[in-house]
Amino acid sequence: MSDTRVVVVDDHALFRSGVRAELEGRVDIVGDAASVAEAVEVIAATDPDVVLLDVHLPDGSGADVIAAIAPQHPAVRFLALSVSDAAEDVIAVIRAGARGYVTKSIAVGDLADAVDRVHGGDAVFSPRLAGFVLDAFADSPAAPPAPVSSEPDPDLEQLTAREREVLQHIARGYMYKEIAHRLGISTKTVEAHVSAVLRKLQLSNRHELSRWATTRRLVD
Amino acid sequence: MTAAHPERVPAPTLQRDGERGLLGGVCAGIARRLGIEPLPIRIVALVLALAGGIGVPLYLLAWAAMPGDSSARGLGRSRRSAVEVALGVGLLAISAMLALRGMGLWISDAVTWPLALVAGGVALLWRGGIGARPPAPAERTPVAAVPAPVEPVERVANVSRQGLGAALLVAAGLVFLQATGSLSAARDVILAALVVAAVLALIFAPWTLRMARSLTVERAERIRSQERAELAAHLHDSVLQTLALMQKRADDPREVAALARAQERELRAWLAGRSPAEGERSLAAALEAAAADVEQRHRVPVDVIAVGDADLDAAGEALVAATREAMVNAAKFGEGSPVAVYAEATDDALQVFVRDRGPGFDPTTVPADRRGLRESVVGRMARHGGHATVTAAPGAGTEVELTLDRTP
């Protein structure tokens, strides 16, 4: 998959050229952008496979880019990239539709792997994101959320024991392959669990998630 | 006050005595000046007021002429008795007029009630405005200067007193106009006055608004520049110093990385509004502090991810200490690989995982230097009712799992 077409959206020129240099040879970087407006233009023009998306941009957020692009280009996948550790930022961009979240200090090889995995349709959870999600879905079952327009699906509001286990291993620093080995399941199954968690994260009505999202004006 | 000016005790100045006074404190003030009980003075005043009515204007004159008693207790009394004062002065005015009638000097009924109301209202207003003036700084006792919280209460009392006084005066005016049958004429005058007031308000409104807005802007600007100065000071003390240090140590990548990590950690804590010393009694904060310390000493990145949090008791402290040992071990034997720490606090248990991606080892042939781990981690956990498991395999890194059950 050395020809994954990637657009890098980040307002720091230094960081963009750094990513370009790091990913050279692993992926095909077809464009970059420094703002929401520029990103929407470049992505529409190049139709990449994966967008590496900074969470904070001068004229908005990564979530704004996703909101503008996703309806017309459903095949474009987004991987959020940030220096921010703030849970609300991370959760907001995931809920907007990003397939994963990594910090900018991620090792070079890991970033290329993450791009490939997102391209393949899987979710990419950094250990920290796994920690946030476990926190958000903390053990006590959620009080039934105020009924929104659609009927809330109770399955969306809680993690299964297996999903929790997988997330805990990610937070402990294990790779998917190692997790599969330790839990005695296939790597594909681990990926399926992570994707299921991602889906819950995006669709859940859980109170805290909603609160995080509304502070970013994503809901309503 | 007496403590501050002991020389005043033998010959008190002639001023109204709000503490002992019944109405305005005039009689009590005179009595204090003379060094006798107020009762005889009061009887004299009453006789003067009833017989011929001369006592009433005299009383009012004396009240206006004598400075108010500015002691804290006097103020307290005047605050309590606003209605009593209005009532008392009003009744005095009526009695004065009755006395005048008795002397044959009668003024028409149309004036009686308004005058009584005016007397009460003016007494209230002037008392608030002149009589109870704030004590001059020199007169202030040290104690009286301290209790600032009293002031808002006092201001509210002043406002209500003045409101009552104004209401009485307005009522007096209305009664007078009603009685003299000129209310309808006055209505035109009042209408005209209202129109003038509205026009003036319209004319000056933009100017007033601009004034208020420019004040707000100026205030916001001042706050902003203060914040900027604070931010600049912090960046100068922390980030700029670290950057300078990193330029000096540019030949040592590990040192540079460690400096950058330490600065990042500090900056994040600052952005999140945590001061370094604060909250170290919680599990997450204590682990974060331990990680920062280990990172500093061993030049290996230590990442802490905490889910949930808990206050630390003695067993929790032991858990943190054991975690710290495990971090140190991972930093020493992990060959520079990052150390991942995951902590989870639930209602049932506190769990911590410390993992490195070093060479690992075969648990069946534990090297002598790894026995320290068994002593200080496994032993310590056991002593505090928890347990520790070390998982390791050659080539697969090492993970230490620490569990502490929470007694409900």
Interface residues (C-beta under 8 A of the other chain):
Chain A: D85 P127 R128 A130 G131 L134 D135 A138 D139 Q168 A171 R172 G173 Y174 E178
Chain B: R268 D303 I305 A306 V307 G308 P338 A340 Y342 E344 T346 D347 F353 R355 R357 A396 E399
